[in-house]
Amino acid sequence: QVQLVESGGGSVQAGGSLRLSCVASKYAICMGWFRQSPGNEREGVAAIYTFGGTTYYADSVKVRFTISQDNAKNTVYLQMNSLKPEDTATYTCVAAARQCSWTVVRGALQNRYAMDYWGKGTLVTVSS
């Protein structure tokens, strides 16, 4: 079992920045961030293959957001810049311990396999 603990959420004004952290209790081959707001489908935001460092982003956040890792700490980060009100959502850290295949289809970040582990989520609120 892998436990994921997110931190860094909060409230900011449009144009501001936040840095989310996700600490995993042990190594996972894939980690990433999903988000969901009321009335919207859950969507992938950013992801990484932790064994190689290859990153993926949804088109909606590409350039503005950066995912990074510190494998020594089993931690991934999501630096969010130029935040927009539409970024308001609960951001959840995810991890895969077995199968993982990240892909971007029509600008949407997806994984062909279900994630094995989910964090509790951290709320990000961006006001105008």
Salt bridges, closest charged atoms under 4 A:
GLU43 OE2 - ARG35 NE 2.72
ASP70 OD2 - LYS73 NZ 3.95
ASP87 OD1 - ARG35 NH1 2.88
ASP87 OD2 - ARG64 NH1 2.74
